[in-house]
Amino acid sequence: MIQTSKRLEGIGEYYFSQKLREIDELNKQGKAVINLGIGSPDLPPHPDVIKVLQDESAKPNVHAYQSYKGSPILRKAMSDWYKHWYNVELNPDNEILPLIGSKEGIMHICMTYLDEEDEVLIPNPGYPTYSSAVKLAGGKTITYDLKEELDWHPDLDAVEAMDLSKVKLMFVNYPHMPTGKIPDADFFQQLVAFAKKNRILIIHDNPYSFILNEHPKSLLSIPGAMEVVLELNSLSKSQNMAGWRVGMLCGAKERIEEVLRFKSNMDSGMFLPVQLAAAKALSLGKEWYDAVNAVYRKRREKAFQLLDLLQCSYSKDQSGMFVWAKVPGQYKSGFELSDDVLYKSYVFITPGGIFGNAGDGYVRVSLCSTEEKFDESINRIKASPNPRPTDSSGWASKGGD
Ligand SMILES: Cc1ncc(COP(=O)(O)O)c(C=O)c1O
């Protein structure tokens, strides 16, 4: 047998890929599971975006390899988008690198900066890819806890009290996934000061700033941030283009060149019509974001109803395409509640523990399903064989079913 590499040790299959197999099994038994788990927008991009892709891909001269640093048209569109929405000036020639989705950018950054002894601060709870990418690149993760008591912000004093001598990078993500937290007004300033003082490069992952958030913000808008921040952004969520795989990395020219040294050895550019369609998507006005958010806002009301039924508690002031909620005390963890709802009502909601143990007592409901699917989920939960709580005493005991 050929052994897998050491770097794969401790890297499991992605949780959702395993869980989807389990859901498939239930579907084969005819259960028609409703999946309120994954954050993949179910709605299409703007029709003009699709038209650009169609028109451009019909041309004979767009099928060759493309530039490693992306089409100048796309880089200009990205730069204009940053200026228009975040009031951040980026030179399209050298401060922006288009990516095949921001997920690959996380890996490229780790491969660019990490050697074996290097450490990286990652949020707990947080997007699981940060920790896999660090480990695959040979680095070591140091988690910093985000707690509900601190409004899901890191305690930067506590982080500073840790031994940071080997820490090179820190992943940060606001609006935060999975908690939906929008950053406090002065948090970004504190973060930039922290990075400068401790000589750490902050990787700010910003894919959710346009979803259910009135004030999209870039960490690069903070004075001096270009010295210590690289920001990832994405068209997956706010432009409904998750499957198209378009993202971007923004920051100082030197950093972009460093990451490009790695990335240009990994892929050979992106299909030009996709890049041109992405440029179109970035030029859409406020009406586009308003329309997307109107859909999510209605679905969120349904998600609140569903969570009320499960006696979960949650903040109504959340951003992004999920609702994060605390499970009632009768459950040991979000895993237990998630499995209970899956096997009794055939509705899948994500256990918060997959985002790190600080998420153990929580679940996350995705808003990427129709209102009809939410209604059906609510009906199934109401009709579930498990006796649901009828009064303030809460759930029937787990042994009751
Ligand atoms: C916090 C966070 N960052 C990055 C990504 C990846 O986005 P992309 O589709 O741009 O690779 C996701 C996707 O779920 C995410 O939740």
The ligand as an ORCA input file, in Angstrom:
! r2SCAN-3c Opt
* xyz 0 1
  C     -15.828     32.283      6.582
  C     -15.683     31.758      5.197
  N     -14.590     32.059      4.507
  C     -14.400     31.613      3.258
  C     -15.332     30.811      2.643
  C     -15.043     30.290      1.266
  O     -15.631     31.040      0.283
  P     -15.273     30.860     -1.251
  O     -16.483     30.286     -1.892
  O     -14.927     32.234     -1.746
  O     -14.094     29.944     -1.368
  C     -16.500     30.451      3.323
  C     -17.475     29.558      2.679
  O     -18.340     28.976      3.260
  C     -16.683     30.943      4.638
  O     -17.773     30.643      5.342
*
